[in-house]
Structure formats: C-alpha cells, structure tokens
Amino acid sequence: MNRILQGDNLEALGRMETGSVALIYIDPPFNTGRRQTRIQLKTVRDEAGDRVGFGGRRYRTELVKAAGETSELGGYADRFDDFLGFLRPRLVQAHRVLAPAGSLFFHVDYREVHYCKVMLDEIFELEDKGGKSGGKDGECKRKGSGRECFQNEIVWAYDYGARATKRWPAKHDNILWYTRDPKRYTFNLGESDRIPYMAPGLVGAEKAARGKTPTDVWWHTIVSPTGKEKTGYATQKPLGVLERIVRVHSNPGDLVLDFFAGSGTAGVAAARNGRAFCMVDESAEAIAVMEKRLGMKAERL
C-alpha cells in the first residue's frame, strides 16, 4: 500500500516491520551549514517594472511563496551540531527494516561522505552481530563484515551552477550502496537504462547504437530550474537517477522507502515502475509537494 507519512521519521521507522522493505533510498540534509532554498519568481506586467520583455513591454518580478512555507524563502535549515548523532539511530532502524536481499542507498556529499561510510560500516556489522536484528547465516555476522555489505560508492556527476575560483568546483554527490547481505541482493542490471559510449567510433556501429550500461560514475543533469520536472522544492533530485536505482535494485511489487522524502521523487520512480512506496517527511512544504505529485493525502503520525 502506498503511503505518505508526515512526522518524525524515527517514529515512523520504529513502527515498521523488521525485514519488510526491499529498497531504501535516502537523501538526508547534507549539513552544509546554510539554508537550503529554491527561490521561485513570477513576472507581472508593470510599466515601472525592472524587466523588459517582447515589444519593449516592462514587467516586475515577484517572489512566489509556495504552499506550506513558513518563511519568505521556504526550504529548511541544513545545519546540525551533531550530524552523525542525528543520523545514527535512524540508520540503525533502517538496517532493521531492510529485507534479507534488500539495499540501502545513502545520498550525501563530499563534506560528510567519509564519516557516514565509517558509521554505516559499523551499523551493518554491529547490528547483526550475534543475530540481534534477526539476521540469518551469511547476513553480515562475521568480524568486519559491515564493510563487506558495502557494494559501491556511486558518484553522481553534473555540470551546472557557479564555478569556484580558488579550488576545483564541486560538481558531484556521493551515493553509498549497502546490502543487507554481502552476497545475496537484488541487482537487475538488464533493467538499467543505457548510456552513449564516449568514443562510439571505437566500438562499432551496432554497439554504439545500443549504448552501454552505466559504471559507478553517473553523469546526469540536475533538475532544470525551468523544466517540467521542477516542483520548486529546494533539493529535488532528478527522476532519472531514482528510476535507475528503483529498476535495478528492486522488483515489481516491492516496497521502496524514503524517510527523508522531500519532493517525493523516490515515490514517483517507484509508482512509475510498479513498486509500492512509503514516503516520510516532517516538513509541511515537502508534504504539500508530495501530495500534489503523488495524487494522495498524507497521514499524520
């Protein structure tokens, strides 16, 4: 059953059955230390306006306030005194609800990825040590096996936005892929989209026309500020990235969970590909976007 839940994600996770979720994708706040916003503007005909349009007509620009926003800029404060302390209990619960062949995709950036990986290695080792989370033989019980449950660091690379002048511009995010079992997990590579060869002349016409499966570096544009996919939510992720994850790492009918759901892109990807979804967020702004996007009402915890 598809659900949107509004409330504390730790409480939501605590209510879920052990081993019930085939795929978890989360895109938690990145602890950037700044407020995450996406400013929306509209233009209104005004002879004293600040913009000139077709035929010399003048327009003024106005800030659009989205439904559910509590300030002019909306968005959310992306700052934590103890970022890992905030995440850890939620990830311990995520590990508990993950199905035996399930996967966790943890989306973060270069500022925190190193610390988060060490924490996830510990969680995937310690929470099953001695079978405390109901693990079966072979499910991450051996010493150091949390690292064995780590499968890939996916680098999502894009080329958009401002350019730093005192260091190389940071134009990528990091997505850590962990599996509940180090050897038994869902991976349907044949369901992936295919991408062009960088040097098609070297592989022949037939292979070039077919394209290739992606590597662990995913080149994909961000959500266009002027495109149809845009919802106005500050940190919306592209549907193409989420659909690739959903199609390859789950099966039709499986449950996809995102407990930092934001604009609900994981839910859209799940619904488009015959999966069930559970989206959780505390923000009234996020809930309003998801209700419109997914065509259903949220439940309050």
BAKEPA-384780 format. One record per residue (C-alpha): z, y, x negated. Coordinates in steps of 0.05 Angstrom, whole numbers, padded with zeros to 5 digits, always signed. Each point is the difference from the previous one (the first is absolute). Example, Ala and Ser with C-alpha at 12.3 -4.5 7.8 and 13.67 -1.06 7.14 Angstrom:
2
+00156-00090-00246
-00013+00069-00027
// end
This chain:
301
+00000+00000+00000
-00019+00069-00027
+00057+00049-00007
+00014+00071-00024
+00074+00010-00014
+00033+00068-00010
+00065-00001-00039
+00033-00022-00065
-00044-00051-00033
+00060-00036-00031
+00026-00012+00070
-00068-00024+00023
-00006-00048-00058
+00070-00027+00014
-00022-00020+00070
-00061-00039-00023
-00002-00076-00008
+00002-00030-00070
-00069-00022-00023
-00036+00031+00059
-00049+00049-00033
-00064-00022-00035
-00017+00067-00032
+00042+00061-00017
-00033+00064-00024
+00044+00060-00013
-00016+00069-00026
+00070+00031-00008
+00012+00072-00022
-00020+00007-00073
+00061+00042-00020
-00046+00056-00024
+00055+00053+00010
-00042+00042+00046
-00014+00005+00074
-00060-00042+00023
-00043+00039+00049
-00072+00004+00023
-00015+00069+00026
-00047+00004+00059
-00037+00064+00017
-00044+00022+00057
-00047+00060+00005
+00001+00049+00059
-00052+00054+00014
+00029+00066-00022
-00039+00063-00021
+00058+00017-00048
+00003-00072-00027
+00004-00023-00072
-00062-00044+00001
-00074+00014+00012
-00042-00053+00036
-00072-00009+00024
-00035+00064+00018
+00054+00043-00031
+00051-00016+00054
+00073+00005-00023
+00055-00051+00011
+00074-00004-00016
+00035-00063-00023
+00063-00027+00034
+00048-00055-00021
+00000-00059+00047
+00068-00031+00015
-00005-00074+00015
+00038-00034+00056
+00070-00021-00021
+00004+00047-00060
+00066+00035-00010
-00024+00053-00049
-00063+00041-00010
-00025-00046-00055
+00024-00067+00029
-00003-00059-00047
+00063-00025-00034
+00045+00014-00061
-00019-00049-00055
+00063+00004-00043
+00055-00051-00010
+00062+00004-00044
+00000-00076-00006
-00071-00024+00016
+00011-00072-00021
+00067-00002+00036
-00035+00021+00063
-00056-00051-00007
+00038-00061-00024
+00036-00022+00065
-00065+00009+00038
-00039-00042-00049
+00054-00054+00000
-00010-00005+00075
-00076+00002-00008
+00005-00060-00047
+00043-00037+00052
-00050+00010+00057
-00061-00018-00041
-00033-00066+00020
-00003-00058-00050
-00073+00015-00018
+00008+00075+00012
-00015+00061-00042
+00033+00067-00012
-00043+00060-00020
+00042+00057-00027
-00038+00066-00008
+00029+00052-00047
-00024+00047-00056
+00007+00007-00075
+00067+00035+00004
+00039-00059+00028
-00043-00062-00007
+00033-00026-00063
+00070+00004+00028
-00022-00030+00067
-00033-00059-00034
+00064-00018-00038
+00039+00005+00066
-00050-00044+00037
+00002-00052-00056
+00076-00003+00010
-00005-00005+00076
-00051-00055-00001
+00042-00039-00049
+00072+00011+00022
-00007-00002+00075
-00024-00072-00002
+00044-00023-00057
+00033-00063+00027
-00039+00007+00065
+00041+00058+00028
-00058+00028+00040
-00022-00067+00027
-00050-00014-00055
-00030-00069-00008
-00016-00037-00065
-00049+00039-00042
+00015+00067+00034
+00023+00045-00056
+00063-00038-00019
-00007-00009-00075
+00029+00047-00051
-00046+00060-00008
-00045-00022+00057
+00001+00068+00033
-00051+00020-00051
-00042-00062+00018
-00002+00025+00072
-00035+00063-00026
-00075-00011+00007
-00035+00066-00014
+00007+00074-00011
-00058+00030+00039
-00021+00068-00024
-00030+00042+00057
-00042+00052-00035
-00030+00062+00033
-00030+00065-00024
+00020+00058+00044
+00045+00061-00004
+00025+00047-00053
-00010-00013-00075
+00058+00005-00049
-00016+00039-00063
+00058-00022-00045
-00006-00076+00009
-00049-00051+00029
-00001+00011+00076
+00037-00055+00039
-00053-00028+00047
+00027-00068+00019
+00056-00036+00038
+00032-00067-00017
+00006-00058+00050
+00045-00058-00022
-00017-00067+00031
+00057-00052+00005
-00002-00067+00035
+00058-00038+00031
-00022-00062-00039
-00031+00008-00069
-00054-00054+00012
-00008-00006+00076
-00025+00062+00035
-00056+00027+00043
-00060+00025-00039
-00067-00001+00036
-00045+00031-00052
-00062-00016+00040
+00025+00048+00055
-00001+00059-00047
-00052+00055+00004
-00048+00002-00059
-00012+00059-00046
-00061+00022-00041
-00010-00021-00072
+00009+00057-00049
-00061-00023-00038
-00044-00035+00053
-00059-00005-00048
+00039-00050-00043
+00013-00051+00056
-00067-00007+00035
-00024+00024+00069
+00032-00056+00041
+00070+00008-00028
-00006+00076+00001
-00018-00002+00074
+00059-00046+00015
+00050+00041-00039
+00064-00027-00030
+00072-00012+00020
+00048+00053-00023
+00045-00005-00062
+00071+00026-00004
-00027+00071-00006
-00022+00026+00069
-00043+00062+00001
+00006+00030+00069
-00001+00071+00024
+00061+00030+00033
-00002+00016+00074
-00048+00059+00006
+00034+00064+00023
-00059+00012+00046
-00019-00072+00018
+00008-00037+00066
+00053-00046-00029
+00048+00058-00013
+00061+00003+00044
+00034+00060-00032
+00058-00042-00026
+00019+00023-00070
-00005-00066-00038
-00051-00039+00041
-00032-00057-00039
-00073-00021+00009
-00016-00055+00049
-00047-00033-00050
+00057-00015-00048
+00045-00029+00055
-00056-00041+00031
-00014-00034-00067
+00074-00018-00007
+00005-00025+00072
-00063-00042-00001
+00013-00034-00067
+00076-00010+00004
+00010-00021+00072
-00033-00043+00053
-00020+00015+00072
+00062+00001+00045
+00048+00015-00058
+00052+00055+00004
-00009+00061-00044
+00061+00044-00012
+00004+00071-00027
+00070+00030+00003
-00020+00067-00031
-00058+00003+00049
-00017+00074-00001
-00067+00009+00034
-00005-00075+00016
-00061-00018-00041
+00027-00070-00013
+00005-00010+00076
-00071+00024+00010
-00025-00048-00054
+00039-00057+00031
-00026+00013+00070
-00072+00006-00023
+00004-00067-00033
+00036-00042+00052
+00070+00004-00028
+00065+00021+00034
+00038+00059-00027
+00070+00030-00002
+00002+00073-00022
+00068+00033-00014
+00015+00073-00015
+00055+00051+00013
-00044+00062+00002
-00018+00028+00068
-00064+00027-00030
-00020-00069-00026
+00017-00032+00067
-00043+00050+00038
-00060-00014-00047
+00009-00075+00007
+00006+00001+00075
-00065+00037+00006
-00035-00042-00053
+00024-00068+00024
-00001+00015+00074
+00071-00021+00016
+00070+00028+00008
+00054-00008-00052
+00067-00034+00012
+00064+00036-00023
+00050-00040-00040
// end
